[in-house]
Amino acid sequence: MKRALKKLKQRLKHIFKPFDRVNRLGMKMMIFTLLIIVASDVLTFTSTIVIGFVTDGAADISTVIGSVGASILIGAIMAFFVTNTILKPLSSLTKATRRVRNGDYSVKVDENDFLTRHTLKELQRLISDFNIMTEELANTELFRNDFVSNFSHEFKTPLSSISGFARQLCEGDLSKEQQREFSRIILEEAEYLSSLTANTQLLTSLDNKGIIADKKPYSLDEQLRNCMLSLEPVWSEKKIELNMSEVDEATLYFNEQLMSHVWHNLFDNALKFTPNGGSIDVSMKQDGEWITVVISDSGCGISEEALEHIFEKFYQADRSHASKGNGLGLPLVKKIVELSGGKVAVSSELGKGTTFTVTLPAYSIRTA
């Protein structure tokens, strides 16, 4: 019995399957068609009655045929007007789609056109979504071209340097001091390329991630101290005064290894742009559900113009490239902080230093 009912249900489902394709757009088109047919029939009936009244019921066949023809003509005109009102925006959308297929992402369908504004709501939404899509595609294409251009430039310069110095080493006739210097330069450029590649790969990976794995609660204050300790050779050599006395205990729920990139980049920048004998202050406070980390240095500072762009990929405020960097550190910082549910801000004054403020969600049972 159950098997028979199941077969009957499947057969009925198969019979009524074509009706699943009926949607609101199809229903509205059907209603429009019915209205046109009804209007034509009403006109025919009315014309017949009027002609019969005028001729005292003696309407001949030719007169009736004429009234039917007139109603058909009027119905055709009505159908033409209705279908054009509905389908002209669809035709514009089809032409625009064809241009997008050919690589033109600048195309837009006019949403303020009279027929578009008075067409079906479903078609209006489709046109609006199409315009949003083409705008996103145009931005993506622009970003891709810009990214490839910047990456190629950043990769080409150190590669040329490595090639040039390696050629001189192969040719010989160099003193031991020159050999050491050229080898040092090649090593630095190779490390730069390695860092550039790793940062690019990580940033690209994060751009495509919606969920961060391997999250766990850990001591954020301990991570800050360990990260600064790993850079001890740099701040010791430059005799920089380091103050971390105001780092309170705090627990963060996030990927510990990923967050270490944030502190390494921010500490490295602070050390890089702080002159010998300068100072760096690091503080951390927890206020309710939020943790605030502030990193201040007494370095050269950043201009107002540069502050607007420092989180852009490959942007470097130091146009002279006197300080080695690939312009991906701060974009990486911003991306990781945002993925953690926090935010990062920066303030700076030329000649006085720079302050980065990172706000992160504190760990709680709800967070986990």
KOLVOKE-674066 format. One record per residue (C-alpha): residue in one letter; x, y, z; residue number from 1. Coordinates in Angstrom, 2 decimals. Layout:
<atoms>
[atom 'a', [X, Y, Z], NUM]
...
</atoms>
This chain:
<atoms>
[atom 'm', [0.00, 0.00, 0.00], 1]
[atom 'k', [2.76, 2.41, 0.96], 2]
[atom 'r', [4.69, 1.54, -2.18], 3]
[atom 'a', [1.60, 2.17, -4.33], 4]
[atom 'l', [1.00, 5.55, -2.68], 5]
[atom 'k', [4.65, 6.44, -3.20], 6]
[atom 'k', [4.44, 5.58, -6.91], 7]
[atom 'l', [1.21, 7.58, -7.25], 8]
[atom 'k', [2.84, 10.55, -5.54], 9]
[atom 'q', [5.84, 10.37, -7.88], 10]
[atom 'r', [3.58, 10.12, -10.93], 11]
[atom 'l', [1.48, 13.10, -9.83], 12]
[atom 'k', [4.67, 15.05, -9.17], 13]
[atom 'h', [5.87, 14.23, -12.68], 14]
[atom 'i', [2.52, 15.27, -14.20], 15]
[atom 'f', [2.45, 18.62, -12.39], 16]
[atom 'k', [6.18, 19.28, -12.79], 17]
[atom 'p', [5.67, 21.79, -15.66], 18]
[atom 'f', [3.51, 23.91, -13.36], 19]
[atom 'd', [6.48, 24.41, -11.01], 20]
[atom 'r', [7.88, 26.82, -13.59], 21]
[atom 'v', [4.93, 29.16, -13.17], 22]
[atom 'n', [6.12, 32.25, -11.31], 23]
[atom 'r', [4.78, 35.68, -10.56], 24]
[atom 'l', [6.19, 37.10, -13.80], 25]
[atom 'g', [4.42, 34.41, -15.82], 26]
[atom 'm', [1.18, 34.99, -13.95], 27]
[atom 'k', [1.31, 38.72, -14.62], 28]
[atom 'm', [1.97, 38.16, -18.34], 29]
[atom 'm', [-0.99, 35.78, -18.43], 30]
[atom 'i', [-3.20, 38.37, -16.72], 31]
[atom 'f', [-2.12, 41.04, -19.23], 32]
[atom 't', [-2.94, 38.69, -22.11], 33]
[atom 'l', [-6.35, 37.89, -20.62], 34]
[atom 'l', [-7.08, 41.59, -20.19], 35]
[atom 'i', [-6.28, 42.23, -23.85], 36]
[atom 'i', [-8.51, 39.34, -24.96], 37]
[atom 'v', [-11.34, 40.46, -22.70], 38]
[atom 'a', [-10.99, 44.05, -23.89], 39]
[atom 's', [-11.18, 42.91, -27.54], 40]
[atom 'd', [-14.24, 40.78, -26.84], 41]
[atom 'v', [-15.95, 43.62, -24.98], 42]
[atom 'l', [-15.26, 45.98, -27.88], 43]
[atom 't', [-16.67, 43.43, -30.34], 44]
[atom 'f', [-19.80, 42.88, -28.26], 45]
[atom 't', [-20.28, 46.62, -27.73], 46]
[atom 's', [-19.83, 47.37, -31.41], 47]
[atom 't', [-22.35, 44.71, -32.39], 48]
[atom 'i', [-24.92, 46.09, -29.94], 49]
[atom 'v', [-24.38, 49.67, -31.10], 50]
[atom 'i', [-24.64, 48.72, -34.78], 51]
[atom 'g', [-27.75, 46.65, -34.11], 52]
[atom 'f', [-29.32, 49.54, -32.21], 53]
[atom 'v', [-28.54, 51.99, -34.99], 54]
[atom 't', [-29.87, 49.69, -37.72], 55]
[atom 'd', [-32.88, 48.54, -35.71], 56]
[atom 'g', [-31.43, 45.02, -35.44], 57]
[atom 'a', [-30.83, 44.69, -39.13], 58]
[atom 'a', [-27.09, 44.63, -39.06], 59]
[atom 'd', [-25.64, 42.87, -42.11], 60]
[atom 'i', [-22.69, 40.51, -42.10], 61]
[atom 's', [-20.24, 43.05, -43.52], 62]
[atom 't', [-21.02, 45.49, -40.74], 63]
[atom 'v', [-20.44, 42.86, -38.06], 64]
[atom 'i', [-17.21, 41.78, -39.75], 65]
[atom 'g', [-16.12, 45.41, -39.76], 66]
[atom 's', [-16.77, 45.78, -36.06], 67]
[atom 'v', [-14.87, 42.55, -35.32], 68]
[atom 'g', [-11.97, 43.75, -37.45], 69]
[atom 'a', [-11.93, 47.07, -35.64], 70]
[atom 's', [-11.89, 45.34, -32.25], 71]
[atom 'i', [-9.05, 43.06, -33.41], 72]
[atom 'l', [-7.08, 46.07, -34.59], 73]
[atom 'i', [-7.61, 47.88, -31.31], 74]
[atom 'g', [-6.68, 44.72, -29.40], 75]
[atom 'a', [-3.51, 44.36, -31.46], 76]
[atom 'i', [-2.55, 47.98, -30.73], 77]
[atom 'm', [-3.18, 47.42, -27.03], 78]
[atom 'a', [-1.12, 44.22, -27.08], 79]
[atom 'f', [1.71, 45.98, -28.89], 80]
[atom 'f', [1.74, 48.80, -26.33], 81]
[atom 'v', [1.57, 46.47, -23.31], 82]
[atom 't', [4.21, 44.01, -24.55], 83]
[atom 'n', [6.57, 46.82, -25.55], 84]
[atom 't', [6.13, 48.47, -22.18], 85]
[atom 'i', [7.06, 45.20, -20.50], 86]
[atom 'l', [9.66, 43.81, -22.91], 87]
[atom 'k', [11.62, 46.90, -23.99], 88]
[atom 'p', [13.55, 47.06, -20.66], 89]
[atom 'l', [14.15, 43.31, -21.03], 90]
[atom 's', [15.54, 43.92, -24.53], 91]
[atom 's', [17.86, 46.62, -23.14], 92]
[atom 'l', [19.00, 44.21, -20.44], 93]
[atom 't', [19.71, 41.52, -23.05], 94]
[atom 'k', [21.86, 43.91, -25.12], 95]
[atom 'a', [23.74, 45.02, -22.00], 96]
[atom 't', [24.34, 41.39, -20.99], 97]
[atom 'r', [25.83, 40.72, -24.42], 98]
[atom 'r', [28.26, 43.62, -23.93], 99]
[atom 'v', [29.29, 42.28, -20.53], 100]
[atom 'r', [29.93, 38.90, -22.14], 101]
[atom 'n', [32.33, 40.66, -24.52], 102]
[atom 'g', [34.25, 42.20, -21.61], 103]
[atom 'd', [32.60, 45.63, -21.35], 104]
[atom 'y', [31.93, 46.08, -17.62], 105]
[atom 's', [31.12, 49.78, -17.89], 106]
[atom 'v', [27.67, 49.12, -19.35], 107]
[atom 'k', [24.60, 50.24, -17.41], 108]
[atom 'v', [20.87, 49.87, -17.99], 109]
[atom 'd', [19.04, 53.15, -17.42], 110]
[atom 'e', [16.88, 52.64, -14.33], 111]
[atom 'n', [15.28, 56.09, -14.70], 112]
[atom 'd', [13.86, 55.39, -18.14], 113]
[atom 'f', [10.06, 55.81, -18.24], 114]
[atom 'l', [9.36, 52.26, -19.41], 115]
[atom 't', [11.83, 50.80, -16.91], 116]
[atom 'r', [10.25, 52.70, -14.03], 117]
[atom 'h', [6.79, 51.44, -15.01], 118]
[atom 't', [7.61, 47.86, -15.90], 119]
[atom 'l', [7.21, 44.78, -13.70], 120]
[atom 'k', [8.82, 44.97, -10.28], 121]
[atom 'e', [10.68, 41.71, -10.89], 122]
[atom 'l', [12.29, 43.17, -14.00], 123]
[atom 'q', [13.13, 46.41, -12.17], 124]
[atom 'r', [14.93, 44.42, -9.47], 125]
[atom 'l', [16.74, 42.37, -12.12], 126]
[atom 'i', [17.99, 45.53, -13.84], 127]
[atom 's', [19.06, 47.04, -10.53], 128]
[atom 'd', [20.96, 43.87, -9.59], 129]
[atom 'f', [22.54, 43.79, -13.05], 130]
[atom 'n', [23.87, 47.34, -12.62], 131]
[atom 'i', [25.28, 46.47, -9.19], 132]
[atom 'm', [26.92, 43.37, -10.68], 133]
[atom 't', [28.59, 45.27, -13.53], 134]
[atom 'e', [29.86, 47.88, -11.09], 135]
[atom 'e', [31.39, 45.14, -8.92], 136]
[atom 'l', [32.90, 43.47, -11.99], 137]
[atom 'a', [34.41, 46.77, -13.13], 138]
[atom 'n', [35.93, 47.36, -9.68], 139]
[atom 't', [37.28, 43.80, -9.59], 140]
[atom 'e', [38.83, 44.17, -13.04], 141]
[atom 'l', [40.39, 47.51, -12.09], 142]
[atom 'f', [41.77, 46.04, -8.87], 143]
[atom 'r', [43.14, 43.00, -10.71], 144]
[atom 'n', [44.94, 45.11, -13.29], 145]
[atom 'd', [46.30, 47.44, -10.62], 146]
[atom 'f', [47.38, 44.52, -8.42], 147]
[atom 'v', [49.20, 42.76, -11.27], 148]
[atom 's', [50.92, 46.00, -12.29], 149]
[atom 'n', [52.05, 46.83, -8.74], 150]
[atom 'f', [53.14, 43.29, -7.97], 151]
[atom 's', [55.13, 43.09, -11.20], 152]
[atom 'h', [56.87, 46.37, -10.37], 153]
[atom 'e', [57.67, 45.34, -6.80], 154]
[atom 'f', [58.97, 41.97, -8.00], 155]
[atom 'k', [60.97, 43.26, -10.96], 156]
[atom 't', [63.15, 45.78, -9.07], 157]
[atom 'p', [64.79, 43.40, -6.54], 158]
[atom 'l', [65.03, 40.69, -9.21], 159]
[atom 's', [67.04, 43.04, -11.43], 160]
[atom 's', [69.25, 43.90, -8.45], 161]
[atom 'i', [69.90, 40.22, -7.68], 162]
[atom 's', [70.68, 39.51, -11.33], 163]
[atom 'g', [73.10, 42.45, -11.60], 164]
[atom 'f', [75.08, 41.73, -8.44], 165]
[atom 'a', [75.15, 37.98, -9.12], 166]
[atom 'r', [76.58, 38.67, -12.59], 167]
[atom 'q', [79.36, 40.79, -11.09], 168]
[atom 'l', [80.17, 38.03, -8.60], 169]
[atom 'c', [80.40, 35.51, -11.44], 170]
[atom 'e', [82.70, 37.73, -13.47], 171]
[atom 'g', [85.17, 37.93, -10.56], 172]
[atom 'd', [87.84, 40.63, -10.15], 173]
[atom 'l', [86.22, 41.73, -6.89], 174]
[atom 's', [87.80, 42.26, -3.52], 175]
[atom 'k', [86.63, 40.17, -0.56], 176]
[atom 'e', [84.91, 43.23, 0.87], 177]
[atom 'q', [83.00, 43.77, -2.39], 178]
[atom 'q', [82.08, 40.10, -2.53], 179]
[atom 'r', [80.67, 40.25, 1.00], 180]
[atom 'e', [78.75, 43.46, 0.22], 181]
[atom 'f', [77.26, 42.09, -3.01], 182]
[atom 's', [76.35, 38.82, -1.30], 183]
[atom 'r', [74.66, 40.75, 1.51], 184]
[atom 'i', [72.60, 42.76, -1.02], 185]
[atom 'i', [71.57, 39.59, -2.86], 186]
[atom 'l', [70.53, 37.99, 0.43], 187]
[atom 'e', [68.48, 41.05, 1.46], 188]
[atom 'e', [66.73, 41.22, -1.91], 189]
[atom 'a', [65.97, 37.49, -1.80], 190]
[atom 'e', [64.49, 37.86, 1.69], 191]
[atom 'y', [62.44, 40.82, 0.42], 192]
[atom 'l', [61.04, 38.72, -2.44], 193]
[atom 's', [60.28, 35.91, -0.02], 194]
[atom 's', [58.41, 38.32, 2.27], 195]
[atom 'l', [56.57, 39.88, -0.69], 196]
[atom 't', [55.44, 36.48, -1.96], 197]
[atom 'a', [54.38, 35.26, 1.49], 198]
[atom 'n', [52.42, 38.43, 2.29], 199]
[atom 't', [50.73, 38.42, -1.12], 200]
[atom 'q', [49.75, 34.78, -0.72], 201]
[atom 'l', [48.42, 35.33, 2.80], 202]
[atom 'l', [46.49, 38.46, 1.85], 203]
[atom 't', [44.95, 36.75, -1.19], 204]
[atom 's', [44.01, 33.79, 0.99], 205]
[atom 'l', [42.35, 36.05, 3.58], 206]
[atom 'd', [40.44, 37.95, 0.87], 207]
[atom 'n', [38.80, 34.67, -0.13], 208]
[atom 'k', [38.06, 33.53, 3.43], 209]
[atom 'g', [34.82, 34.07, 5.24], 210]
[atom 'i', [35.63, 31.90, 8.24], 211]
[atom 'i', [38.90, 31.76, 10.21], 212]
[atom 'a', [39.83, 28.28, 11.43], 213]
[atom 'd', [41.92, 27.22, 14.46], 214]
[atom 'k', [40.52, 29.89, 16.77], 215]
[atom 'k', [41.12, 29.47, 20.48], 216]
[atom 'p', [41.41, 31.67, 23.60], 217]
[atom 'y', [44.97, 32.74, 24.37], 218]
[atom 's', [46.90, 35.38, 26.34], 219]
[atom 'l', [47.13, 38.52, 24.23], 220]
[atom 'd', [49.50, 40.34, 26.61], 221]
[atom 'e', [51.93, 37.42, 26.43], 222]
[atom 'q', [51.77, 37.47, 22.64], 223]
[atom 'l', [52.59, 41.19, 22.56], 224]
[atom 'r', [55.64, 40.73, 24.77], 225]
[atom 'n', [56.91, 37.71, 22.83], 226]
[atom 'c', [56.51, 39.51, 19.53], 227]
[atom 'm', [58.46, 42.54, 20.74], 228]
[atom 'l', [61.08, 40.26, 22.27], 229]
[atom 's', [61.65, 38.61, 18.88], 230]
[atom 'l', [62.64, 42.04, 17.54], 231]
[atom 'e', [65.06, 42.68, 20.42], 232]
[atom 'p', [68.18, 42.82, 18.19], 233]
[atom 'v', [66.66, 45.74, 16.27], 234]
[atom 'w', [65.59, 47.95, 19.19], 235]
[atom 's', [68.77, 47.13, 21.13], 236]
[atom 'e', [70.99, 48.13, 18.21], 237]
[atom 'k', [69.10, 51.41, 17.72], 238]
[atom 'k', [69.04, 52.03, 21.50], 239]
[atom 'i', [65.29, 52.58, 21.42], 240]
[atom 'e', [63.55, 53.05, 24.77], 241]
[atom 'l', [60.73, 50.53, 24.99], 242]
[atom 'n', [57.84, 50.98, 27.41], 243]
[atom 'm', [55.32, 48.14, 27.88], 244]
[atom 's', [54.50, 48.74, 31.55], 245]
[atom 'e', [50.82, 49.50, 30.80], 246]
[atom 'v', [50.06, 46.19, 29.10], 247]
[atom 'd', [47.31, 44.59, 31.18], 248]
[atom 'e', [46.27, 40.96, 31.08], 249]
[atom 'a', [43.70, 40.12, 28.41], 250]
[atom 't', [42.41, 37.04, 26.60], 251]
[atom 'l', [41.63, 37.02, 22.88], 252]
[atom 'y', [39.65, 34.38, 21.00], 253]
[atom 'f', [41.20, 34.14, 17.54], 254]
[atom 'n', [43.81, 32.38, 15.42], 255]
[atom 'e', [46.99, 33.09, 17.41], 256]
[atom 'q', [49.41, 32.66, 14.51], 257]
[atom 'l', [47.36, 34.93, 12.25], 258]
[atom 'm', [47.13, 37.68, 14.88], 259]
[atom 's', [50.92, 37.57, 15.36], 260]
[atom 'h', [51.23, 39.05, 11.86], 261]
[atom 'v', [49.42, 42.16, 13.12], 262]
[atom 'w', [51.82, 42.85, 15.98], 263]
[atom 'h', [54.92, 41.93, 14.01], 264]
[atom 'n', [54.02, 44.37, 11.22], 265]
[atom 'l', [53.08, 47.20, 13.59], 266]
[atom 'f', [56.16, 46.73, 15.82], 267]
[atom 'd', [58.43, 46.39, 12.80], 268]
[atom 'n', [57.09, 49.64, 11.32], 269]
[atom 'a', [57.52, 51.46, 14.63], 270]
[atom 'l', [61.14, 50.29, 14.91], 271]
[atom 'k', [61.85, 51.03, 11.27], 272]
[atom 'f', [60.73, 54.67, 11.39], 273]
[atom 't', [61.93, 55.51, 14.90], 274]
[atom 'p', [65.43, 57.05, 14.91], 275]
[atom 'n', [68.28, 55.91, 17.15], 276]
[atom 'g', [67.61, 56.83, 20.76], 277]
[atom 'g', [63.87, 57.22, 20.15], 278]
[atom 's', [61.03, 55.61, 22.09], 279]
[atom 'i', [58.12, 53.23, 21.55], 280]
[atom 'd', [55.17, 52.91, 23.95], 281]
[atom 'v', [52.83, 49.89, 23.91], 282]
[atom 's', [49.74, 49.78, 26.09], 283]
[atom 'm', [46.70, 47.51, 26.35], 284]
[atom 'k', [43.49, 47.95, 28.29], 285]
[atom 'q', [40.27, 45.99, 28.46], 286]
[atom 'd', [37.03, 47.87, 28.83], 287]
[atom 'g', [34.05, 45.54, 29.01], 288]
[atom 'e', [33.74, 43.58, 25.79], 289]
[atom 'w', [36.58, 45.37, 24.01], 290]
[atom 'i', [40.39, 45.32, 24.18], 291]
[atom 't', [42.33, 48.37, 23.03], 292]
[atom 'v', [46.00, 48.09, 22.02], 293]
[atom 'v', [47.88, 51.35, 21.39], 294]
[atom 'i', [51.33, 51.44, 19.76], 295]
[atom 's', [53.03, 54.85, 19.67], 296]
[atom 'd', [56.47, 55.78, 18.38], 297]
[atom 's', [58.57, 58.96, 18.31], 298]
[atom 'g', [59.47, 58.48, 14.65], 299]
[atom 'c', [59.31, 60.69, 11.59], 300]
[atom 'g', [55.50, 60.61, 11.34], 301]
[atom 'i', [53.23, 60.30, 8.30], 302]
[atom 's', [51.81, 63.13, 6.20], 303]
[atom 'e', [48.04, 63.71, 6.04], 304]
[atom 'e', [48.03, 62.78, 2.35], 305]
[atom 'a', [49.78, 59.46, 3.02], 306]
[atom 'l', [47.48, 58.63, 5.97], 307]
[atom 'e', [44.55, 58.31, 3.57], 308]
[atom 'h', [46.30, 55.56, 1.61], 309]
[atom 'i', [48.48, 53.58, 4.03], 310]
[atom 'f', [46.02, 50.65, 4.18], 311]
[atom 'e', [46.00, 50.32, 0.38], 312]
[atom 'k', [47.89, 47.42, -1.14], 313]
[atom 'f', [51.44, 48.22, -2.29], 314]
[atom 'y', [51.19, 51.82, -1.11], 315]
[atom 'q', [54.36, 53.12, 0.56], 316]
[atom 'a', [54.52, 56.49, 2.26], 317]
[atom 'd', [58.31, 56.44, 1.90], 318]
[atom 'r', [58.55, 57.13, -1.82], 319]
[atom 's', [62.35, 57.03, -1.71], 320]
[atom 'h', [62.20, 53.36, -0.55], 321]
[atom 'a', [64.94, 54.17, 1.92], 322]
[atom 's', [63.18, 51.83, 4.34], 323]
[atom 'k', [62.62, 48.38, 2.91], 324]
[atom 'g', [58.99, 47.39, 2.62], 325]
[atom 'n', [56.54, 45.92, 0.15], 326]
[atom 'g', [53.41, 47.92, 0.96], 327]
[atom 'l', [51.45, 44.85, 2.08], 328]
[atom 'g', [52.08, 44.91, 5.85], 329]
[atom 'l', [49.39, 47.42, 6.84], 330]
[atom 'p', [46.73, 46.07, 4.43], 331]
[atom 'l', [47.41, 42.68, 6.01], 332]
[atom 'v', [47.01, 44.20, 9.49], 333]
[atom 'k', [43.69, 45.78, 8.56], 334]
[atom 'k', [42.34, 42.60, 6.98], 335]
[atom 'i', [43.24, 40.36, 9.93], 336]
[atom 'v', [41.87, 42.81, 12.50], 337]
[atom 'e', [38.59, 43.12, 10.59], 338]
[atom 'l', [38.29, 39.32, 10.33], 339]
[atom 's', [38.62, 39.18, 14.13], 340]
[atom 'g', [35.68, 41.57, 14.46], 341]
[atom 'g', [37.84, 44.55, 15.42], 342]
[atom 'k', [39.11, 47.72, 13.78], 343]
[atom 'v', [42.38, 49.61, 13.40], 344]
[atom 'a', [42.95, 53.36, 13.33], 345]
[atom 'v', [46.02, 55.55, 12.88], 346]
[atom 's', [46.98, 59.10, 13.79], 347]
[atom 's', [50.27, 60.81, 13.05], 348]
[atom 'e', [52.12, 64.12, 12.92], 349]
[atom 'l', [55.22, 64.78, 10.89], 350]
[atom 'g', [58.32, 64.97, 13.03], 351]
[atom 'k', [56.50, 63.79, 16.18], 352]
[atom 'g', [55.55, 60.17, 15.58], 353]
[atom 't', [52.71, 57.82, 14.78], 354]
[atom 't', [50.09, 56.01, 16.86], 355]
[atom 'f', [48.19, 52.88, 15.82], 356]
[atom 't', [45.09, 51.93, 17.82], 357]
[atom 'v', [43.77, 48.39, 17.46], 358]
[atom 't', [40.39, 47.53, 18.99], 359]
[atom 'l', [39.54, 43.84, 19.40], 360]
[atom 'p', [36.60, 41.92, 20.89], 361]
[atom 'a', [37.51, 40.47, 24.30], 362]
[atom 'y', [37.14, 36.76, 24.92], 363]
[atom 's', [33.95, 35.50, 26.49], 364]
[atom 'i', [31.95, 32.27, 26.54], 365]
[atom 'r', [29.58, 33.82, 23.98], 366]
[atom 't', [32.53, 34.55, 21.66], 367]
[atom 'a', [33.63, 30.92, 21.68], 368]
</atoms>
